[in-house]
């Protein structure tokens, strides 16, 4: 879905999911919520947004499916 390494892609998906939590309005805030340096969130989002291999709508649909499979009891 993304023209980046698998590790960077997984990090971006984690950041996308973290941004769904209230209070995580930016990529930097999402990274901080995951215990990562805030700058890493912004840098990762820029890298992954630069040249996606699928449409934004398809990417969001995939993330929605992934999120629906997560245990809601886990914060």
Protein Blocks (a to p, Z undefined) as FASTA:
>chain_A
ZZcdfklmmmmmmmmmmmmpghiabfklmmmmnopafklmmmmmmmmmmmccbdfklmmm
mmmmmmmmpcfkbZZ
